[in-house]
Amino acid sequence: MNIYQQIVNKKLHNISPEELMNYSAQYNISLTTDQAKKISALLQSKKVNVFNTSERIQLMKEVAKITGHETAKKVNQLFMEFTK
């Protein structure tokens, strides 16, 4: 894993609910405060490499349980943009 990947993964593993809310507004992704708290806790508890397709898909399945399929799909598209 290169340094860029390490930085992105570290940021995701330490992201706060407030930061998630800011990103959701910035990228026009519907997210409630409660959902942001749950996703933040999920990201902190699971050390997922978002550059690994299978790990990212599994994470998106768990995010979909919290937010619904459409929101998880938008989040996955955003991850795809950052992991190109």
mmCIF file of the N, C-alpha and C atoms, coordinates in Angstrom:
data_MODEL
# 
_entry.id   MODEL 
# 
loop_
_atom_site.group_PDB 
_atom_site.id 
_atom_site.type_symbol 
_atom_site.label_atom_id 
_atom_site.label_alt_id 
_atom_site.label_comp_id 
_atom_site.label_asym_id 
_atom_site.label_entity_id 
_atom_site.label_seq_id 
_atom_site.pdbx_PDB_ins_code 
_atom_site.Cartn_x 
_atom_site.Cartn_y 
_atom_site.Cartn_z 
_atom_site.occupancy 
_atom_site.B_iso_or_equiv 
_atom_site.pdbx_formal_charge 
_atom_site.auth_seq_id 
_atom_site.auth_comp_id 
_atom_site.auth_asym_id 
_atom_site.auth_atom_id 
_atom_site.pdbx_PDB_model_num 
ATOM 1   N N  . MET A 1 1  ? 0.850   -1.173 0.000  1.00 0.00 ? 1  MET A N  1 
ATOM 2   C CA . MET A 1 1  ? 0.000   0.000  0.000  1.00 0.00 ? 1  MET A CA 1 
ATOM 3   C C  . MET A 1 1  ? 0.901   1.243  0.000  1.00 0.00 ? 1  MET A C  1 
ATOM 4   N N  . ASN A 1 2  ? 0.623   2.148  -0.928 1.00 0.00 ? 2  ASN A N  1 
ATOM 5   C CA . ASN A 1 2  ? 1.459   3.345  -1.004 1.00 0.00 ? 2  ASN A CA 1 
ATOM 6   C C  . ASN A 1 2  ? 1.018   4.396  0.019  1.00 0.00 ? 2  ASN A C  1 
ATOM 7   N N  . ILE A 1 3  ? 1.770   5.467  0.093  1.00 0.00 ? 3  ILE A N  1 
ATOM 8   C CA . ILE A 1 3  ? 1.538   6.487  1.122  1.00 0.00 ? 3  ILE A CA 1 
ATOM 9   C C  . ILE A 1 3  ? 0.174   7.162  0.951  1.00 0.00 ? 3  ILE A C  1 
ATOM 10  N N  . TYR A 1 4  ? -0.222  7.413  -0.290 1.00 0.00 ? 4  TYR A N  1 
ATOM 11  C CA . TYR A 1 4  ? -1.535  8.019  -0.547 1.00 0.00 ? 4  TYR A CA 1 
ATOM 12  C C  . TYR A 1 4  ? -2.649  7.135  0.004  1.00 0.00 ? 4  TYR A C  1 
ATOM 13  N N  . GLN A 1 5  ? -2.583  5.855  -0.267 1.00 0.00 ? 5  GLN A N  1 
ATOM 14  C CA . GLN A 1 5  ? -3.587  4.911  0.221  1.00 0.00 ? 5  GLN A CA 1 
ATOM 15  C C  . GLN A 1 5  ? -3.603  4.863  1.741  1.00 0.00 ? 5  GLN A C  1 
ATOM 16  N N  . GLN A 1 6  ? -2.439  4.908  2.353  1.00 0.00 ? 6  GLN A N  1 
ATOM 17  C CA . GLN A 1 6  ? -2.359  4.889  3.810  1.00 0.00 ? 6  GLN A CA 1 
ATOM 18  C C  . GLN A 1 6  ? -3.013  6.134  4.407  1.00 0.00 ? 6  GLN A C  1 
ATOM 19  N N  . ILE A 1 7  ? -2.776  7.275  3.790  1.00 0.00 ? 7  ILE A N  1 
ATOM 20  C CA . ILE A 1 7  ? -3.345  8.529  4.292  1.00 0.00 ? 7  ILE A CA 1 
ATOM 21  C C  . ILE A 1 7  ? -4.869  8.507  4.176  1.00 0.00 ? 7  ILE A C  1 
ATOM 22  N N  . VAL A 1 8  ? -5.384  8.087  3.030  1.00 0.00 ? 8  VAL A N  1 
ATOM 23  C CA . VAL A 1 8  ? -6.832  8.047  2.820  1.00 0.00 ? 8  VAL A CA 1 
ATOM 24  C C  . VAL A 1 8  ? -7.479  7.076  3.805  1.00 0.00 ? 8  VAL A C  1 
ATOM 25  N N  . ASN A 1 9  ? -6.918  5.877  3.939  1.00 0.00 ? 9  ASN A N  1 
ATOM 26  C CA . ASN A 1 9  ? -7.488  4.887  4.856  1.00 0.00 ? 9  ASN A CA 1 
ATOM 27  C C  . ASN A 1 9  ? -7.429  5.379  6.300  1.00 0.00 ? 9  ASN A C  1 
ATOM 28  N N  . LYS A 1 10 ? -6.320  6.002  6.685  1.00 0.00 ? 10 LYS A N  1 
ATOM 29  C CA . LYS A 1 10 ? -6.202  6.523  8.056  1.00 0.00 ? 10 LYS A CA 1 
ATOM 30  C C  . LYS A 1 10 ? -7.253  7.596  8.314  1.00 0.00 ? 10 LYS A C  1 
ATOM 31  N N  . LYS A 1 11 ? -7.451  8.476  7.339  1.00 0.00 ? 11 LYS A N  1 
ATOM 32  C CA . LYS A 1 11 ? -8.460  9.521  7.485  1.00 0.00 ? 11 LYS A CA 1 
ATOM 33  C C  . LYS A 1 11 ? -9.848  8.904  7.675  1.00 0.00 ? 11 LYS A C  1 
ATOM 34  N N  . LEU A 1 12 ? -10.177 7.893  6.884  1.00 0.00 ? 12 LEU A N  1 
ATOM 35  C CA . LEU A 1 12 ? -11.476 7.240  7.007  1.00 0.00 ? 12 LEU A CA 1 
ATOM 36  C C  . LEU A 1 12 ? -11.648 6.554  8.353  1.00 0.00 ? 12 LEU A C  1 
ATOM 37  N N  . HIS A 1 13 ? -10.595 5.951  8.860  1.00 0.00 ? 13 HIS A N  1 
ATOM 38  C CA . HIS A 1 13 ? -10.677 5.230  10.127 1.00 0.00 ? 13 HIS A CA 1 
ATOM 39  C C  . HIS A 1 13 ? -10.807 6.172  11.322 1.00 0.00 ? 13 HIS A C  1 
ATOM 40  N N  . ASN A 1 14 ? -10.495 7.446  11.105 1.00 0.00 ? 14 ASN A N  1 
ATOM 41  C CA . ASN A 1 14 ? -10.550 8.429  12.194 1.00 0.00 ? 14 ASN A CA 1 
ATOM 42  C C  . ASN A 1 14 ? -11.564 9.535  11.954 1.00 0.00 ? 14 ASN A C  1 
ATOM 43  N N  . ILE A 1 15 ? -12.426 9.367  10.977 1.00 0.00 ? 15 ILE A N  1 
ATOM 44  C CA . ILE A 1 15 ? -13.357 10.431 10.615 1.00 0.00 ? 15 ILE A CA 1 
ATOM 45  C C  . ILE A 1 15 ? -14.445 10.599 11.679 1.00 0.00 ? 15 ILE A C  1 
ATOM 46  N N  . SER A 1 16 ? -14.782 11.839 11.943 1.00 0.00 ? 16 SER A N  1 
ATOM 47  C CA . SER A 1 16 ? -15.802 12.134 12.954 1.00 0.00 ? 16 SER A CA 1 
ATOM 48  C C  . SER A 1 16 ? -17.175 12.251 12.277 1.00 0.00 ? 16 SER A C  1 
ATOM 49  N N  . PRO A 1 17 ? -18.228 12.121 13.053 1.00 0.00 ? 17 PRO A N  1 
ATOM 50  C CA . PRO A 1 17 ? -19.569 12.323 12.491 1.00 0.00 ? 17 PRO A CA 1 
ATOM 51  C C  . PRO A 1 17 ? -19.740 13.720 11.878 1.00 0.00 ? 17 PRO A C  1 
ATOM 52  N N  . GLU A 1 18 ? -19.132 14.720 12.502 1.00 0.00 ? 18 GLU A N  1 
ATOM 53  C CA . GLU A 1 18 ? -19.232 16.089 11.991 1.00 0.00 ? 18 GLU A CA 1 
ATOM 54  C C  . GLU A 1 18 ? -18.570 16.206 10.622 1.00 0.00 ? 18 GLU A C  1 
ATOM 55  N N  . GLU A 1 19 ? -17.407 15.569 10.473 1.00 0.00 ? 19 GLU A N  1 
ATOM 56  C CA . GLU A 1 19 ? -16.732 15.591 9.175  1.00 0.00 ? 19 GLU A CA 1 
ATOM 57  C C  . GLU A 1 19 ? -17.577 14.874 8.119  1.00 0.00 ? 19 GLU A C  1 
ATOM 58  N N  . LEU A 1 20 ? -18.181 13.758 8.508  1.00 0.00 ? 20 LEU A N  1 
ATOM 59  C CA . LEU A 1 20 ? -19.053 13.044 7.570  1.00 0.00 ? 20 LEU A CA 1 
ATOM 60  C C  . LEU A 1 20 ? -20.222 13.920 7.133  1.00 0.00 ? 20 LEU A C  1 
ATOM 61  N N  . MET A 1 21 ? -20.798 14.661 8.067  1.00 0.00 ? 21 MET A N  1 
ATOM 62  C CA . MET A 1 21 ? -21.902 15.552 7.732  1.00 0.00 ? 21 MET A CA 1 
ATOM 63  C C  . MET A 1 21 ? -21.435 16.647 6.764  1.00 0.00 ? 21 MET A C  1 
ATOM 64  N N  . ASN A 1 22 ? -20.239 17.177 6.990  1.00 0.00 ? 22 ASN A N  1 
ATOM 65  C CA . ASN A 1 22 ? -19.695 18.200 6.087  1.00 0.00 ? 22 ASN A CA 1 
ATOM 66  C C  . ASN A 1 22 ? -19.484 17.637 4.682  1.00 0.00 ? 22 ASN A C  1 
ATOM 67  N N  . TYR A 1 23 ? -18.905 16.428 4.600  1.00 0.00 ? 23 TYR A N  1 
ATOM 68  C CA . TYR A 1 23 ? -18.686 15.801 3.295  1.00 0.00 ? 23 TYR A CA 1 
ATOM 69  C C  . TYR A 1 23 ? -20.007 15.468 2.617  1.00 0.00 ? 23 TYR A C  1 
ATOM 70  N N  . SER A 1 24 ? -20.991 15.036 3.389  1.00 0.00 ? 24 SER A N  1 
ATOM 71  C CA . SER A 1 24 ? -22.278 14.686 2.783  1.00 0.00 ? 24 SER A CA 1 
ATOM 72  C C  . SER A 1 24 ? -22.932 15.936 2.181  1.00 0.00 ? 24 SER A C  1 
ATOM 73  N N  . ALA A 1 25 ? -22.800 17.057 2.846  1.00 0.00 ? 25 ALA A N  1 
ATOM 74  C CA . ALA A 1 25 ? -23.342 18.305 2.301  1.00 0.00 ? 25 ALA A CA 1 
ATOM 75  C C  . ALA A 1 25 ? -22.554 18.739 1.066  1.00 0.00 ? 25 ALA A C  1 
ATOM 76  N N  . GLN A 1 26 ? -21.248 18.614 1.153  1.00 0.00 ? 26 GLN A N  1 
ATOM 77  C CA . GLN A 1 26 ? -20.378 19.027 0.048  1.00 0.00 ? 26 GLN A CA 1 
ATOM 78  C C  . GLN A 1 26 ? -20.632 18.216 -1.216 1.00 0.00 ? 26 GLN A C  1 
ATOM 79  N N  . TYR A 1 27 ? -20.893 16.904 -1.060 1.00 0.00 ? 27 TYR A N  1 
ATOM 80  C CA . TYR A 1 27 ? -21.077 16.020 -2.209 1.00 0.00 ? 27 TYR A CA 1 
ATOM 81  C C  . TYR A 1 27 ? -22.544 15.657 -2.442 1.00 0.00 ? 27 TYR A C  1 
ATOM 82  N N  . ASN A 1 28 ? -23.449 16.396 -1.795 1.00 0.00 ? 28 ASN A N  1 
ATOM 83  C CA . ASN A 1 28 ? -24.885 16.223 -1.987 1.00 0.00 ? 28 ASN A CA 1 
ATOM 84  C C  . ASN A 1 28 ? -25.352 14.781 -1.738 1.00 0.00 ? 28 ASN A C  1 
ATOM 85  N N  . ILE A 1 29 ? -24.925 14.240 -0.599 1.00 0.00 ? 29 ILE A N  1 
ATOM 86  C CA . ILE A 1 29 ? -25.332 12.900 -0.177 1.00 0.00 ? 29 ILE A CA 1 
ATOM 87  C C  . ILE A 1 29 ? -26.187 13.059 1.071  1.00 0.00 ? 29 ILE A C  1 
ATOM 88  N N  . SER A 1 30 ? -27.400 12.535 1.006  1.00 0.00 ? 30 SER A N  1 
ATOM 89  C CA . SER A 1 30 ? -28.335 12.656 2.124  1.00 0.00 ? 30 SER A CA 1 
ATOM 90  C C  . SER A 1 30 ? -27.867 11.799 3.299  1.00 0.00 ? 30 SER A C  1 
ATOM 91  N N  . LEU A 1 31 ? -27.681 12.459 4.460  1.00 0.00 ? 31 LEU A N  1 
ATOM 92  C CA . LEU A 1 31 ? -27.189 11.757 5.636  1.00 0.00 ? 31 LEU A CA 1 
ATOM 93  C C  . LEU A 1 31 ? -27.702 12.467 6.884  1.00 0.00 ? 31 LEU A C  1 
ATOM 94  N N  . THR A 1 32 ? -28.223 11.687 7.827  1.00 0.00 ? 32 THR A N  1 
ATOM 95  C CA . THR A 1 32 ? -28.664 12.271 9.091  1.00 0.00 ? 32 THR A CA 1 
ATOM 96  C C  . THR A 1 32 ? -27.517 12.238 10.090 1.00 0.00 ? 32 THR A C  1 
ATOM 97  N N  . THR A 1 33 ? -27.662 12.998 11.157 1.00 0.00 ? 33 THR A N  1 
ATOM 98  C CA . THR A 1 33 ? -26.639 13.009 12.207 1.00 0.00 ? 33 THR A CA 1 
ATOM 99  C C  . THR A 1 33 ? -26.490 11.626 12.825 1.00 0.00 ? 33 THR A C  1 
ATOM 100 N N  . ASP A 1 34 ? -27.598 10.949 13.062 1.00 0.00 ? 34 ASP A N  1 
ATOM 101 C CA . ASP A 1 34 ? -27.555 9.602  13.629 1.00 0.00 ? 34 ASP A CA 1 
ATOM 102 C C  . ASP A 1 34 ? -26.828 8.634  12.696 1.00 0.00 ? 34 ASP A C  1 
ATOM 103 N N  . GLN A 1 35 ? -27.096 8.729  11.400 1.00 0.00 ? 35 GLN A N  1 
ATOM 104 C CA . GLN A 1 35 ? -26.420 7.872  10.428 1.00 0.00 ? 35 GLN A CA 1 
ATOM 105 C C  . GLN A 1 35 ? -24.926 8.172  10.406 1.00 0.00 ? 35 GLN A C  1 
ATOM 106 N N  . ALA A 1 36 ? -24.565 9.438  10.470 1.00 0.00 ? 36 ALA A N  1 
ATOM 107 C CA . ALA A 1 36 ? -23.154 9.824  10.478 1.00 0.00 ? 36 ALA A CA 1 
ATOM 108 C C  . ALA A 1 36 ? -22.434 9.248  11.693 1.00 0.00 ? 36 ALA A C  1 
ATOM 109 N N  . LYS A 1 37 ? -23.103 9.275  12.841 1.00 0.00 ? 37 LYS A N  1 
ATOM 110 C CA . LYS A 1 37 ? -22.506 8.693  14.053 1.00 0.00 ? 37 LYS A CA 1 
ATOM 111 C C  . LYS A 1 37 ? -22.283 7.192  13.888 1.00 0.00 ? 37 LYS A C  1 
ATOM 112 N N  . LYS A 1 38 ? -23.272 6.512  13.318 1.00 0.00 ? 38 LYS A N  1 
ATOM 113 C CA . LYS A 1 38 ? -23.165 5.063  13.134 1.00 0.00 ? 38 LYS A CA 1 
ATOM 114 C C  . LYS A 1 38 ? -22.080 4.711  12.115 1.00 0.00 ? 38 LYS A C  1 
ATOM 115 N N  . ILE A 1 39 ? -22.000 5.474  11.036 1.00 0.00 ? 39 ILE A N  1 
ATOM 116 C CA . ILE A 1 39 ? -20.975 5.209  10.020 1.00 0.00 ? 39 ILE A CA 1 
ATOM 117 C C  . ILE A 1 39 ? -19.594 5.496  10.577 1.00 0.00 ? 39 ILE A C  1 
ATOM 118 N N  . SER A 1 40 ? -19.455 6.572  11.326 1.00 0.00 ? 40 SER A N  1 
ATOM 119 C CA . SER A 1 40 ? -18.175 6.899  11.942 1.00 0.00 ? 40 SER A CA 1 
ATOM 120 C C  . SER A 1 40 ? -17.728 5.772  12.873 1.00 0.00 ? 40 SER A C  1 
ATOM 121 N N  . ALA A 1 41 ? -18.640 5.274  13.682 1.00 0.00 ? 41 ALA A N  1 
ATOM 122 C CA . ALA A 1 41 ? -18.314 4.161  14.584 1.00 0.00 ? 41 ALA A CA 1 
ATOM 123 C C  . ALA A 1 41 ? -17.943 2.912  13.789 1.00 0.00 ? 41 ALA A C  1 
ATOM 124 N N  . LEU A 1 42 ? -18.647 2.660  12.702 1.00 0.00 ? 42 LEU A N  1 
ATOM 125 C CA . LEU A 1 42 ? -18.355 1.511  11.846 1.00 0.00 ? 42 LEU A CA 1 
ATOM 126 C C  . LEU A 1 42 ? -16.951 1.617  11.256 1.00 0.00 ? 42 LEU A C  1 
ATOM 127 N N  . LEU A 1 43 ? -16.617 2.789  10.727 1.00 0.00 ? 43 LEU A N  1 
ATOM 128 C CA . LEU A 1 43 ? -15.301 2.993  10.122 1.00 0.00 ? 43 LEU A CA 1 
ATOM 129 C C  . LEU A 1 43 ? -14.178 2.884  11.142 1.00 0.00 ? 43 LEU A C  1 
ATOM 130 N N  . GLN A 1 44 ? -14.449 3.295  12.371 1.00 0.00 ? 44 GLN A N  1 
ATOM 131 C CA . GLN A 1 44 ? -13.427 3.201  13.407 1.00 0.00 ? 44 GLN A CA 1 
ATOM 132 C C  . GLN A 1 44 ? -13.254 1.774  13.905 1.00 0.00 ? 44 GLN A C  1 
ATOM 133 N N  . SER A 1 45 ? -14.317 0.989  13.846 1.00 0.00 ? 45 SER A N  1 
ATOM 134 C CA . SER A 1 45 ? -14.243 -0.380 14.361 1.00 0.00 ? 45 SER A CA 1 
ATOM 135 C C  . SER A 1 45 ? -13.698 -1.372 13.339 1.00 0.00 ? 45 SER A C  1 
ATOM 136 N N  . LYS A 1 46 ? -13.858 -1.069 12.060 1.00 0.00 ? 46 LYS A N  1 
ATOM 137 C CA . LYS A 1 46 ? -13.398 -1.968 11.005 1.00 0.00 ? 46 LYS A CA 1 
ATOM 138 C C  . LYS A 1 46 ? -12.300 -1.284 10.211 1.00 0.00 ? 46 LYS A C  1 
ATOM 139 N N  . LYS A 1 47 ? -11.143 -1.855 10.230 1.00 0.00 ? 47 LYS A N  1 
ATOM 140 C CA . LYS A 1 47 ? -10.018 -1.283 9.494  1.00 0.00 ? 47 LYS A CA 1 
ATOM 141 C C  . LYS A 1 47 ? -10.057 -1.797 8.055  1.00 0.00 ? 47 LYS A C  1 
ATOM 142 N N  . VAL A 1 48 ? -10.873 -1.129 7.240  1.00 0.00 ? 48 VAL A N  1 
ATOM 143 C CA . VAL A 1 48 ? -11.099 -1.527 5.865  1.00 0.00 ? 48 VAL A CA 1 
ATOM 144 C C  . VAL A 1 48 ? -10.182 -0.737 4.939  1.00 0.00 ? 48 VAL A C  1 
ATOM 145 N N  . ASN A 1 49 ? -9.617  -1.413 3.961  1.00 0.00 ? 49 ASN A N  1 
ATOM 146 C CA . ASN A 1 49 ? -8.834  -0.769 2.918  1.00 0.00 ? 49 ASN A CA 1 
ATOM 147 C C  . ASN A 1 49 ? -9.795  -0.454 1.775  1.00 0.00 ? 49 ASN A C  1 
ATOM 148 N N  . VAL A 1 50 ? -10.179 0.816  1.616  1.00 0.00 ? 50 VAL A N  1 
ATOM 149 C CA . VAL A 1 50 ? -11.156 1.183  0.596  1.00 0.00 ? 50 VAL A CA 1 
ATOM 150 C C  . VAL A 1 50 ? -10.609 1.053  -0.815 1.00 0.00 ? 50 VAL A C  1 
ATOM 151 N N  . PHE A 1 51 ? -9.322  0.815  -0.950 1.00 0.00 ? 51 PHE A N  1 
ATOM 152 C CA . PHE A 1 51 ? -8.725  0.596  -2.263 1.00 0.00 ? 51 PHE A CA 1 
ATOM 153 C C  . PHE A 1 51 ? -8.854  -0.870 -2.689 1.00 0.00 ? 51 PHE A C  1 
ATOM 154 N N  . ASN A 1 52 ? -9.228  -1.723 -1.752 1.00 0.00 ? 52 ASN A N  1 
ATOM 155 C CA . ASN A 1 52 ? -9.466  -3.136 -2.033 1.00 0.00 ? 52 ASN A CA 1 
ATOM 156 C C  . ASN A 1 52 ? -10.949 -3.291 -2.363 1.00 0.00 ? 52 ASN A C  1 
ATOM 157 N N  . THR A 1 53 ? -11.247 -3.709 -3.580 1.00 0.00 ? 53 THR A N  1 
ATOM 158 C CA . THR A 1 53 ? -12.631 -3.768 -4.049 1.00 0.00 ? 53 THR A CA 1 
ATOM 159 C C  . THR A 1 53 ? -13.519 -4.624 -3.165 1.00 0.00 ? 53 THR A C  1 
ATOM 160 N N  . SER A 1 54 ? -13.071 -5.807 -2.802 1.00 0.00 ? 54 SER A N  1 
ATOM 161 C CA . SER A 1 54 ? -13.922 -6.691 -2.000 1.00 0.00 ? 54 SER A CA 1 
ATOM 162 C C  . SER A 1 54 ? -14.161 -6.126 -0.601 1.00 0.00 ? 54 SER A C  1 
ATOM 163 N N  . GLU A 1 55 ? -13.158 -5.510 0.000  1.00 0.00 ? 55 GLU A N  1 
ATOM 164 C CA . GLU A 1 55 ? -13.337 -4.900 1.320  1.00 0.00 ? 55 GLU A CA 1 
ATOM 165 C C  . GLU A 1 55 ? -14.289 -3.703 1.236  1.00 0.00 ? 55 GLU A C  1 
ATOM 166 N N  . ARG A 1 56 ? -14.154 -2.907 0.166  1.00 0.00 ? 56 ARG A N  1 
ATOM 167 C CA . ARG A 1 56 ? -15.027 -1.745 -0.005 1.00 0.00 ? 56 ARG A CA 1 
ATOM 168 C C  . ARG A 1 56 ? -16.474 -2.172 -0.227 1.00 0.00 ? 56 ARG A C  1 
ATOM 169 N N  . ILE A 1 57 ? -16.693 -3.224 -1.009 1.00 0.00 ? 57 ILE A N  1 
ATOM 170 C CA . ILE A 1 57 ? -18.048 -3.716 -1.255 1.00 0.00 ? 57 ILE A CA 1 
ATOM 171 C C  . ILE A 1 57 ? -18.681 -4.191 0.044  1.00 0.00 ? 57 ILE A C  1 
ATOM 172 N N  . GLN A 1 58 ? -17.924 -4.912 0.858  1.00 0.00 ? 58 GLN A N  1 
ATOM 173 C CA . GLN A 1 58 ? -18.443 -5.378 2.141  1.00 0.00 ? 58 GLN A CA 1 
ATOM 174 C C  . GLN A 1 58 ? -18.792 -4.196 3.044  1.00 0.00 ? 58 GLN A C  1 
ATOM 175 N N  . LEU A 1 59 ? -17.943 -3.185 3.045  1.00 0.00 ? 59 LEU A N  1 
ATOM 176 C CA . LEU A 1 59 ? -18.212 -1.980 3.830  1.00 0.00 ? 59 LEU A CA 1 
ATOM 177 C C  . LEU A 1 59 ? -19.484 -1.300 3.334  1.00 0.00 ? 59 LEU A C  1 
ATOM 178 N N  . MET A 1 60 ? -19.656 -1.215 2.022  1.00 0.00 ? 60 MET A N  1 
ATOM 179 C CA . MET A 1 60 ? -20.846 -0.563 1.465  1.00 0.00 ? 60 MET A CA 1 
ATOM 180 C C  . MET A 1 60 ? -22.118 -1.320 1.820  1.00 0.00 ? 60 MET A C  1 
ATOM 181 N N  . LYS A 1 61 ? -22.042 -2.629 1.941  1.00 0.00 ? 61 LYS A N  1 
ATOM 182 C CA . LYS A 1 61 ? -23.201 -3.407 2.375  1.00 0.00 ? 61 LYS A CA 1 
ATOM 183 C C  . LYS A 1 61 ? -23.591 -3.015 3.797  1.00 0.00 ? 61 LYS A C  1 
ATOM 184 N N  . GLU A 1 62 ? -22.598 -2.802 4.640  1.00 0.00 ? 62 GLU A N  1 
ATOM 185 C CA . GLU A 1 62 ? -22.872 -2.403 6.018  1.00 0.00 ? 62 GLU A CA 1 
ATOM 186 C C  . GLU A 1 62 ? -23.373 -0.961 6.086  1.00 0.00 ? 62 GLU A C  1 
ATOM 187 N N  . VAL A 1 63 ? -22.825 -0.098 5.238  1.00 0.00 ? 63 VAL A N  1 
ATOM 188 C CA . VAL A 1 63 ? -23.301 1.288  5.177  1.00 0.00 ? 63 VAL A CA 1 
ATOM 189 C C  . VAL A 1 63 ? -24.750 1.305  4.682  1.00 0.00 ? 63 VAL A C  1 
ATOM 190 N N  . ALA A 1 64 ? -25.077 0.447  3.729  1.00 0.00 ? 64 ALA A N  1 
ATOM 191 C CA . ALA A 1 64 ? -26.447 0.373  3.201  1.00 0.00 ? 64 ALA A CA 1 
ATOM 192 C C  . ALA A 1 64 ? -27.446 -0.016 4.287  1.00 0.00 ? 64 ALA A C  1 
ATOM 193 N N  . LYS A 1 65 ? -27.021 -0.840 5.232  1.00 0.00 ? 65 LYS A N  1 
ATOM 194 C CA . LYS A 1 65 ? -27.898 -1.222 6.344  1.00 0.00 ? 65 LYS A CA 1 
ATOM 195 C C  . LYS A 1 65 ? -28.223 -0.005 7.216  1.00 0.00 ? 65 LYS A C  1 
ATOM 196 N N  . ILE A 1 66 ? -27.293 0.943  7.268  1.00 0.00 ? 66 ILE A N  1 
ATOM 197 C CA . ILE A 1 66 ? -27.471 2.149  8.081  1.00 0.00 ? 66 ILE A CA 1 
ATOM 198 C C  . ILE A 1 66 ? -28.233 3.224  7.310  1.00 0.00 ? 66 ILE A C  1 
ATOM 199 N N  . THR A 1 67 ? -27.893 3.408  6.039  1.00 0.00 ? 67 THR A N  1 
ATOM 200 C CA . THR A 1 67 ? -28.390 4.565  5.286  1.00 0.00 ? 67 THR A CA 1 
ATOM 201 C C  . THR A 1 67 ? -29.403 4.240  4.202  1.00 0.00 ? 67 THR A C  1 
ATOM 202 N N  . GLY A 1 68 ? -29.440 2.996  3.778  1.00 0.00 ? 68 GLY A N  1 
ATOM 203 C CA . GLY A 1 68 ? -30.261 2.643  2.625  1.00 0.00 ? 68 GLY A CA 1 
ATOM 204 C C  . GLY A 1 68 ? -29.377 2.466  1.400  1.00 0.00 ? 68 GLY A C  1 
ATOM 205 N N  . HIS A 1 69 ? -29.919 1.768  0.424  1.00 0.00 ? 69 HIS A N  1 
ATOM 206 C CA . HIS A 1 69 ? -29.145 1.383  -0.758 1.00 0.00 ? 69 HIS A CA 1 
ATOM 207 C C  . HIS A 1 69 ? -28.683 2.584  -1.585 1.00 0.00 ? 69 HIS A C  1 
ATOM 208 N N  . GLU A 1 70 ? -29.556 3.554  -1.822 1.00 0.00 ? 70 GLU A N  1 
ATOM 209 C CA . GLU A 1 70 ? -29.208 4.685  -2.694 1.00 0.00 ? 70 GLU A CA 1 
ATOM 210 C C  . GLU A 1 70 ? -28.068 5.526  -2.117 1.00 0.00 ? 70 GLU A C  1 
ATOM 211 N N  . THR A 1 71 ? -28.110 5.773  -0.824 1.00 0.00 ? 71 THR A N  1 
ATOM 212 C CA . THR A 1 71 ? -27.045 6.555  -0.195 1.00 0.00 ? 71 THR A CA 1 
ATOM 213 C C  . THR A 1 71 ? -25.730 5.792  -0.236 1.00 0.00 ? 71 THR A C  1 
ATOM 214 N N  . ALA A 1 72 ? -25.771 4.490  0.047  1.00 0.00 ? 72 ALA A N  1 
ATOM 215 C CA . ALA A 1 72 ? -24.559 3.672  -0.007 1.00 0.00 ? 72 ALA A CA 1 
ATOM 216 C C  . ALA A 1 72 ? -23.983 3.671  -1.421 1.00 0.00 ? 72 ALA A C  1 
ATOM 217 N N  . LYS A 1 73 ? -24.850 3.659  -2.405 1.00 0.00 ? 73 LYS A N  1 
ATOM 218 C CA . LYS A 1 73 ? -24.398 3.679  -3.803 1.00 0.00 ? 73 LYS A CA 1 
ATOM 219 C C  . LYS A 1 73 ? -23.659 4.984  -4.098 1.00 0.00 ? 73 LYS A C  1 
ATOM 220 N N  . LYS A 1 74 ? -24.179 6.105  -3.609 1.00 0.00 ? 74 LYS A N  1 
ATOM 221 C CA . LYS A 1 74 ? -23.523 7.399  -3.802 1.00 0.00 ? 74 LYS A CA 1 
ATOM 222 C C  . LYS A 1 74 ? -22.178 7.448  -3.087 1.00 0.00 ? 74 LYS A C  1 
ATOM 223 N N  . VAL A 1 75 ? -22.135 6.895  -1.878 1.00 0.00 ? 75 VAL A N  1 
ATOM 224 C CA . VAL A 1 75 ? -20.887 6.857  -1.116 1.00 0.00 ? 75 VAL A CA 1 
ATOM 225 C C  . VAL A 1 75 ? -19.846 6.010  -1.865 1.00 0.00 ? 75 VAL A C  1 
ATOM 226 N N  . ASN A 1 76 ? -20.276 4.879  -2.400 1.00 0.00 ? 76 ASN A N  1 
ATOM 227 C CA . ASN A 1 76 ? -19.365 4.019  -3.155 1.00 0.00 ? 76 ASN A CA 1 
ATOM 228 C C  . ASN A 1 76 ? -18.839 4.750  -4.389 1.00 0.00 ? 76 ASN A C  1 
ATOM 229 N N  . GLN A 1 77 ? -19.685 5.493  -5.076 1.00 0.00 ? 77 GLN A N  1 
ATOM 230 C CA . GLN A 1 77 ? -19.242 6.260  -6.239 1.00 0.00 ? 77 GLN A CA 1 
ATOM 231 C C  . GLN A 1 77 ? -18.196 7.296  -5.828 1.00 0.00 ? 77 GLN A C  1 
ATOM 232 N N  . LEU A 1 78 ? -18.400 7.903  -4.670 1.00 0.00 ? 78 LEU A N  1 
ATOM 233 C CA . LEU A 1 78 ? -17.438 8.879  -4.167 1.00 0.00 ? 78 LEU A CA 1 
ATOM 234 C C  . LEU A 1 78 ? -16.096 8.203  -3.864 1.00 0.00 ? 78 LEU A C  1 
ATOM 235 N N  . PHE A 1 79 ? -16.153 7.035  -3.217 1.00 0.00 ? 79 PHE A N  1 
ATOM 236 C CA . PHE A 1 79 ? -14.922 6.275  -2.954 1.00 0.00 ? 79 PHE A CA 1 
ATOM 237 C C  . PHE A 1 79 ? -14.214 5.924  -4.259 1.00 0.00 ? 79 PHE A C  1 
ATOM 238 N N  . MET A 1 80 ? -14.986 5.541  -5.267 1.00 0.00 ? 80 MET A N  1 
ATOM 239 C CA . MET A 1 80 ? -14.402 5.181  -6.557 1.00 0.00 ? 80 MET A CA 1 
ATOM 240 C C  . MET A 1 80 ? -13.662 6.368  -7.158 1.00 0.00 ? 80 MET A C  1 
ATOM 241 N N  . GLU A 1 81 ? -14.207 7.571  -6.985 1.00 0.00 ? 81 GLU A N  1 
ATOM 242 C CA . GLU A 1 81 ? -13.547 8.776  -7.491 1.00 0.00 ? 81 GLU A CA 1 
ATOM 243 C C  . GLU A 1 81 ? -12.180 8.970  -6.811 1.00 0.00 ? 81 GLU A C  1 
ATOM 244 N N  . PHE A 1 82 ? -12.168 8.757  -5.481 1.00 0.00 ? 82 PHE A N  1 
ATOM 245 C CA . PHE A 1 82 ? -10.942 8.991  -4.727 1.00 0.00 ? 82 PHE A CA 1 
ATOM 246 C C  . PHE A 1 82 ? -9.907  7.877  -4.888 1.00 0.00 ? 82 PHE A C  1 
ATOM 247 N N  . THR A 1 83 ? -10.334 6.710  -5.303 1.00 0.00 ? 83 THR A N  1 
ATOM 248 C CA . THR A 1 83 ? -9.409  5.575  -5.363 1.00 0.00 ? 83 THR A CA 1 
ATOM 249 C C  . THR A 1 83 ? -8.910  5.279  -6.766 1.00 0.00 ? 83 THR A C  1 
ATOM 250 N N  . LYS A 1 84 ? -9.209  6.140  -7.714 1.00 0.00 ? 84 LYS A N  1 
ATOM 251 C CA . LYS A 1 84 ? -8.732  5.938  -9.095 1.00 0.00 ? 84 LYS A CA 1 
ATOM 252 C C  . LYS A 1 84 ? -7.239  6.104  -9.160 1.00 0.00 ? 84 LYS A C  1 
# 
